């Protein structure tokens, strides 16, 4: 008996592509000067206010794309900004 499942399975060679496709338009819509994504790892850079707005946008993707921002794995690097 075969079970029906949605989405790519682990080891599927198309898995990374199918994961990245829905995220691509979101990355293009962000306003940060630096926007780099590799699968579920994202890097944003630029003016701190713009980056924070983009992080808010990304954190709201949970309901749309099923992705959740993990604050424990996030880092803010702002040389000279925090004193």
N, C-alpha and C positions, 0 to 999 in steps of 0.2 A: 504494500500500500504506500502511496506517495502522499506526503503532506504538502499543502499549498502554503507558501510563505511570501510575504511582501519584501521587496527590496533585494539588494545583492547580499550574498552570503559571504562569510569570511573566506578569504582565498580566491574570491571571484576576481579575475583580472580586470573587469570593468568597474569594480567596486569604488576605487578612488575617483574615477571620472564621474560616476553617478552621484557620489557624495559631493563633489566639488561644483557640479553644474548649477544647483539651486543657489549656492553661495556667491557665485560670480557676479550676478547683477547687484547684489547687496554691496559687495566690495567696490564696485564701480560707482555706487551712489554715495559713498562716504566722502567727506570733505577733507580728511587729513592729507597732508602733502605726501606722506609715505604710507602706503597701504599695500602690505604684502601678506599673502596667504598661502600656506601649504597644508592642504587637507584641513585639519582642525586647529592648526597653529596660525594665529594671526599676529601681525606686528603693525602698529600704527605709530606715526611720528608726525610732529609738526607743532603748531601752537597749542598750548595745553588746553585752552578752552574748546578748541575744535576737536581735539582728540577725545576729551571727556564727552562731548556731544555724540561723537561716533561710537564710543563705548556704550552710551545709553541706547543707541540704535541697535547695536549688536546684542545687548542684554535683553532686548525685547523680542528677539527672534525665537525664543523658546516655543511660543504658541504657533508661529508660522512654519518654522522649519524643523522643529523638534530638537534644536540645539540649545544648550544651557551654558551660560558663561560661568566658569568656575573661579570665583574671586581668589581662592587659595592658590591658584596657579597663575595669577596675573601679577605683573610687576609694573611699576611706574618708575622710569628713569628720567629725572629732570635736573641735570647738573646746575647748581646755583639757584634753583627755584625755591627749594624748601629750606633755605637758610644755610 
